[in-house]
Amino acid sequence: MVWQAHDYDDIPGTYVFDGQRAHSSYALNKLFYSFNTEACRKEFDADPAAYCDKFGLSPEHKQLVVEQDFLGILRAGTNIYYLAKFCVPRGVTVQDAGAAFQGISGDEFRETLLKKREGLEERLAQEGGYWNG
Amino acid sequence: MAKIIGGVTTSHIPAVGNAISDGVTQEHYWKRFFDGYQPVHAWLDEKKPDVIIVVYNDHGLNFFLDKAPTFAIGCADQYENADEGWGLKPTAPFTGDAQFSWHLAESLIEQEFDMCTCQEMLVDHGFVNPVRVLYGDHEHWPVKTIPLAVNTVQHPLPSAKRCFKLGQALKQAIESYPEDINVAVVGTGGMSHQLQGERAGIIDVDYDLACMDSVINDPAWFYNQSNAEIIEKAGTEGIETIMWLVMRGALGDKVNCLHKHYHAPISNTGAGVLLLEAADE
């Protein structure tokens, strides 16, 4: 048995959520999916370790969840949209989670994004036909 | 017969919904982004489509990863929004058009697009925020809506070309419906962004603008790219821009662009708005 290689595997700093990752992180994603229901969120909060056991998490994955190691959870292959159901209510945004990959703060990450705004109107004017107020 | 009166593209990110809820759409960060919808609002007000078909991806509300349909269509009288895990207040339910939906499903499946038909379908921010940004918030929405979900989350995803061809089939499906209704198709998502990995935070303005131009004038340039090629430029989450091609395929060969607007950054993304009408053949 072998996981098929893909032409997206070589894109630097990029982890595509494909069968291999979806398979290895299935229980993690399922646990986070349950957080769509408030009663499940409360059950988790009352006893995180027991809740992990209920979803059959491996000891390694259970530790990541109990310790709220968001970067570790992502590195374990969890899908970002599912992690969001766990980290966002705990004050960690998706941007903060992305920043953690680069070892920078969420604010630094947002600063870098804001630089995309510089010269945008000029770029659009050069392209032509874009609305600009 | 039903008629396609136009197509719109829009972002669907959560932050857009939050900005509407928080009443900050005219604050500096948001103003240029939201103001860019004004011509679309005027067009919707004038044309008043009876039904909008919203092409979006679910992010783990209706579909879990246990079953990930490539293409799914709502076939219900009503669609409810729900808590996505963040405790946000759900919007008012959306009115569907079950008869029209079932016709679309039948026609698409006849045309070899094997849709997953959904008689219950919770709609998440990917669907809700486009409707909110186009119509504002309502207790009774002023338009009927049909959700058309594309899997852009769990690979393998459909190719960009497959999305375009779905749009072409959708055109035939819509135009073969016997009721005299006006329909608009909304392609949502994008544009370039990547949320995880060391490359998180990419926005490629040049690529986004090339995609917008392609969607208007030469969709083949966009749809002939592989998903890996698109991800390399637009990011793992930016791939969802392929859903715009469903809208574009539904409009026919040539279109008139009535409005185009681009802004970056909005949260992690480049955000593009297009308002297109089919050109006379």
Interface residues (C-beta under 8 A of the other chain):
Chain A: H6 D7 Y8 I11 P12 G13 T14 Y15 V16 F17 D18 G19 A22 Y26 N29 K30 F32 Y33 F35 N36 T37 E38 R41 L74 N79 I80 Y81 Y82 A84 K85 F86 V88 P89 V94 Q95 A97 G98 A99 F101 Q102 F109 T112 L113 L114 K116 R117 L120 R123 L124 E127 G129 Y130 W131 G133
Chain B: R32 D35 G36 P39 H59 G60 L61 F64 L65 D66 A82 D83 E84 G85 W86 G87 V153 Q154 H155 P156 Q194 L195 Q196 G197 E198 R199 A200 G201 I203 V205 L209 D213 S226 N227 A228 I231 E232 G235 T236 E237 C257 H259 K260 H261 Y262 H263 A264 P265 S267 N268 G270 V273
